[in-house]
Amino acid sequence: MRVAFDTADPSLAAAAWSRVAEPGDATAGMLVRAVGATAALDWVLAATGPAAERPAVDGLLERLAVPAARRSALGRRLLGGLARWAPRLDGLDPRRELSVLRSLGGCLLLPGQPGWPRGADLLGDAAPFCLWFRGGRDGPADWDAALARSVALVGARASTDYGTRVASDLAAGLVDRRFAVVSGGAYGIDAAAHRGALAAGGTTVAVMAGGVDRLYPAGNRDLLERVLAEGGAVVSEVPPGSMPSRTRFLQRNRVIAAVSGATVVVEAAWRSGSLSTAAHAARLNRPVGAVPGPITSMASAGCHRLMREHAAVCVTDADEVAELAGAIGDDVAPERGAPARPTDGLAGVARSVYDALPLRSPAGLDSLARSAGVGPREVLSGLGELEARGLVSRTTAGWRRHAGQA
């Protein structure tokens, strides 16, 4: 089969693969990683047709010196791939999509080129062939650097007021700590995360499940336009004109997890799609956090599940998220604790005597000895320590606690 464009052009070949293969197609990724996008596309074009498939597969396996034990399974994978890819070859011409992208002020990012997020390479055979990019204050040049210190905030579309507020507060707090905020541009938690980052004057990135020419969902179009206007970015691994689908939403989540330094699920029901983002992050050995909610709230059941079953770290504010995602030693959350009490550190006889003192009325030595279960000499020793701490005083009626001490 012939096509109207130059398949030897790496940009055109990568763009073509983003149209031919669905996101996350590991067979296509394996082929491209093995021989390169241009050679892989030429092979598919030459292999199209019932009579050409088997010889082409056998020839490729021979060329790649695949061990005999693996040839049968790998051959079946490649034949299955050809069956998926062939219907999309007719009329294939990525120059049209690239023209649309340029008209929007965007550009195509290729693996290894400036701006390519290195985290995407961790996806291996499931890595994107390219990324269709819009935005950035200086284009894509500084995008990888921004993502080097980033957190993905994800969660339910049908978020509660609690989840929306927490997502916005976390995003703003992370911006204050010089993190970029990554999310998916959807309703609910995603939108709240983007808004929080923008409100704090920070960088936010929306990873789309459809083409970057169709800011989806339509109800968030103004928000996504604002992301672009204020130096953020909108990116996708599928070309302009591509429609989002459930499968593409789930595959999009792996990109969010890969390009971000950590993933935090802010609010999610038991079977929320955002849990897949956390699962991808865990498989990539990226930190995963979850925000707790009321135990009676089904909207937080997925977060509780992550903490119970998948070792997600419980995070409750931006300091804790920064510690999860940041540099070791540089982003440590401040120590927290209950307010100090005058009685902190009391132990032994002093503690027993103090507990034996009535809250309001004074008590004599014998009464305290009986209540505390210690001898009079020990009571006197304990009272001496308590008096030195300013916790008790002696009156004509006996010993009593100072007002306000507990």
Residue pairs with C-beta under 8 A, 6 or more apart in sequence:
1 45
1 46
1 48
1 49
1 89
2 45
3 16
3 45
3 89
3 92
3 93
4 93
5 12
5 16
5 92
5 93
5 94
5 95
6 12
7 13
7 16
7 38
7 41
7 42
7 45
8 38
9 38
10 36
10 37
10 38
10 110
11 98
11 108
11 110
11 130
12 94
12 95
12 98
13 36
13 37
13 38
13 40
13 41
14 37
14 108
14 110
14 129
14 130
15 94
15 97
15 98
15 108
15 129
15 130
15 239
16 37
16 41
16 92
16 94
17 28
17 32
17 37
17 40
17 41
17 129
17 130
18 94
18 128
18 129
18 130
18 132
18 237
18 238
18 239
19 88
19 92
19 94
19 97
19 238
19 239
19 242
20 28
20 41
20 44
20 85
20 88
20 89
20 92
21 28
21 29
21 81
21 84
21 85
21 129
22 84
22 247
22 248
22 251
23 128
23 237
23 238
23 247
23 248
23 251
23 252
23 255
24 126
24 251
24 254
25 81
25 84
25 126
26 124
26 125
26 126
27 77
27 78
27 80
27 81
27 125
28 40
28 81
28 85
28 129
29 124
29 125
29 126
29 127
29 129
30 77
30 125
31 40
31 43
31 44
31 78
31 81
32 40
32 129
33 124
33 125
34 40
34 64
35 43
35 60
35 64
37 129
43 56
43 60
44 82
44 85
44 86
44 89
45 89
46 52
46 56
47 53
47 56
47 57
47 82
48 82
48 86
48 89
53 79
53 82
54 79
56 82
57 75
57 78
57 79
57 82
58 75
60 78
61 71
61 74
61 75
61 78
66 74
94 239
97 132
97 211
97 239
97 240
97 241
98 108
100 213
100 240
100 241
101 107
101 108
101 132
101 134
101 212
101 213
101 239
101 240
104 134
104 212
104 213
104 240
105 134
106 132
106 133
106 134
106 135
106 212
107 133
107 139
107 140
108 130
108 131
108 132
108 133
109 115
109 116
109 130
109 131
109 132
109 133
109 140
109 143
109 235
110 116
110 130
111 120
111 121
111 127
111 129
111 130
114 140
114 141
114 144
115 133
115 136
115 139
115 140
115 141
115 142
115 143
115 144
116 131
116 144
117 131
117 143
117 144
117 147
117 258
117 259
118 144
119 147
119 258
119 259
119 260
119 261
119 284
120 127
120 128
120 131
120 255
120 258
120 259
121 127
122 258
122 284
123 254
123 255
123 258
123 284
126 254
127 258
128 237
128 255
129 237
130 237
131 235
131 236
131 237
132 211
132 212
132 235
132 236
132 237
132 238
132 239
132 240
133 140
133 143
133 212
133 233
133 234
133 235
134 212
134 228
134 233
134 234
134 235
135 227
135 228
135 231
135 232
135 233
135 234
136 142
136 143
136 231
136 232
136 233
137 231
140 233
143 205
143 233
146 180
146 203
146 205
147 180
147 182
147 205
147 259
147 260
147 261
148 261
149 178
149 179
149 180
149 261
149 325
149 326
150 179
150 180
150 181
150 182
150 205
150 259
150 260
150 261
150 325
151 174
151 179
151 180
151 181
151 182
151 260
151 261
151 262
151 263
151 264
151 321
151 324
151 325
152 181
152 182
152 183
152 256
152 257
152 260
152 262
152 263
152 264
152 277
152 281
153 167
153 170
153 171
153 174
153 181
153 182
153 183
153 189
153 190
153 193
153 264
153 266
154 183
154 184
154 189
154 190
154 193
154 253
154 256
154 263
154 264
154 265
154 266
154 268
154 274
154 277
154 278
155 163
155 167
155 188
155 189
155 190
155 265
155 266
155 267
155 268
155 272
155 274
156 163
156 188
156 189
156 267
156 268
156 269
156 272
156 274
156 299
156 302
157 186
157 187
157 188
157 189
157 190
158 187
158 188
158 299
159 167
159 187
159 188
159 189
159 192
159 266
159 267
159 299
160 267
160 293
160 297
160 299
162 267
162 293
162 294
162 297
162 299
163 188
163 189
163 192
163 266
163 267
163 291
163 293
163 299
163 300
164 188
164 189
164 192
165 192
166 266
166 267
166 291
167 189
167 192
167 193
167 196
167 266
167 267
168 192
168 193
168 195
168 196
168 199
169 196
169 317
169 318
170 193
170 196
170 264
170 266
170 291
170 317
170 318
170 321
171 181
171 192
171 193
171 194
171 195
171 196
171 197
171 200
171 202
171 204
172 196
172 197
172 199
172 200
172 202
172 318
173 200
173 317
173 318
173 319
173 321
173 322
174 181
174 197
174 202
174 318
174 321
174 322
175 181
175 196
175 197
175 200
175 201
175 202
175 203
176 200
176 318
177 318
177 319
177 322
177 326
177 331
179 202
179 261
179 322
179 325
179 326
180 197
180 202
180 203
180 204
180 205
181 193
181 194
181 196
181 197
181 202
181 203
181 204
181 205
182 204
182 205
182 207
182 256
182 259
182 260
183 189
183 190
183 193
183 194
183 204
183 205
183 206
183 207
183 256
184 190
184 206
184 207
184 208
184 209
184 249
184 252
184 253
184 256
185 191
185 194
185 206
185 207
185 208
185 215
185 216
185 217
185 220
185 223
185 224
185 227
185 234
186 217
186 220
187 217
187 219
187 220
188 267
189 266
189 267
189 274
190 206
191 220
191 223
192 266
193 204
193 266
194 204
194 206
194 223
194 224
194 227
194 232
195 223
197 203
197 204
197 232
198 204
198 226
198 227
198 230
198 232
203 231
203 232
203 233
204 227
204 232
205 227
205 232
205 233
205 234
205 235
205 259
206 224
206 227
206 232
206 233
206 234
206 235
207 235
207 236
207 252
207 255
207 256
207 259
208 215
208 216
208 234
208 235
208 236
208 244
208 252
209 216
209 236
209 238
209 244
209 245
209 248
209 249
209 251
209 252
210 216
210 236
210 238
210 242
210 243
210 244
210 248
211 236
211 238
211 239
211 240
211 241
211 242
211 243
212 234
212 235
212 236
212 240
213 240
213 241
214 240
214 241
214 243
215 221
215 224
215 225
215 234
216 244
224 234
227 233
227 234
228 234
236 242
236 252
237 252
237 255
238 248
242 248
249 273
250 273
250 276
253 273
253 274
253 276
253 277
253 280
254 276
254 277
254 280
256 263
256 277
256 280
257 263
257 277
257 278
257 280
257 281
257 284
257 286
258 280
258 284
258 286
260 281
260 286
260 325
261 286
261 287
261 325
261 326
262 281
262 286
262 287
262 288
262 289
262 321
262 324
262 325
263 277
263 278
263 280
263 281
263 286
263 287
263 288
263 289
264 288
264 289
264 290
264 291
264 315
264 321
264 324
265 272
265 274
265 275
265 277
265 278
265 288
265 289
265 290
265 291
265 302
265 303
265 306
265 312
266 291
266 303
267 291
267 293
267 299
267 300
267 303
268 274
268 275
268 299
268 300
268 301
268 302
268 303
268 306
269 298
269 299
269 301
269 302
270 298
270 301
270 302
270 305
271 302
272 302
274 302
275 302
275 305
275 306
278 288
278 290
278 306
278 310
278 312
279 310
281 287
281 288
282 288
282 310
282 311
287 313
287 324
287 325
288 306
288 310
288 311
288 312
288 313
289 312
289 313
289 314
289 315
289 320
289 321
289 324
290 303
290 304
290 306
290 307
290 312
290 313
290 314
290 315
291 300
291 303
291 314
291 315
291 316
292 300
292 303
292 304
292 307
292 314
292 316
293 299
293 300
293 303
293 304
294 300
295 304
303 312
306 312
307 313
307 314
313 320
313 324
315 321
315 324
319 333
319 334
320 333
322 331
322 333
323 331
323 332
323 333
325 331
341 406
342 389
342 390
342 391
342 405
343 351
343 354
343 391
343 405
343 406
346 354
346 389
348 382
349 372
349 374
349 378
349 379
349 381
349 382
350 381
350 382
350 385
350 386
352 372
352 373
352 374
352 382
353 368
353 372
353 374
353 378
353 379
353 382
353 383
353 386
354 382
354 386
354 391
354 392
354 401
355 372
356 363
356 368
356 371
356 372
357 363
357 368
357 392
357 399
357 400
357 401
358 400
358 401
359 401
361 397
361 400
362 395
362 397
362 398
362 399
362 400
363 371
363 398
363 399
363 400
364 397
364 398
364 399
365 376
365 379
365 380
365 398
365 399
366 376
367 398
368 379
368 383
368 399
369 375
369 376
369 378
369 379
372 379
372 382
374 382
383 392
383 394
383 399
386 392
387 393
387 394
390 402
391 401
391 402
391 405
392 399
392 400
392 401
392 402
393 399
393 400
393 402
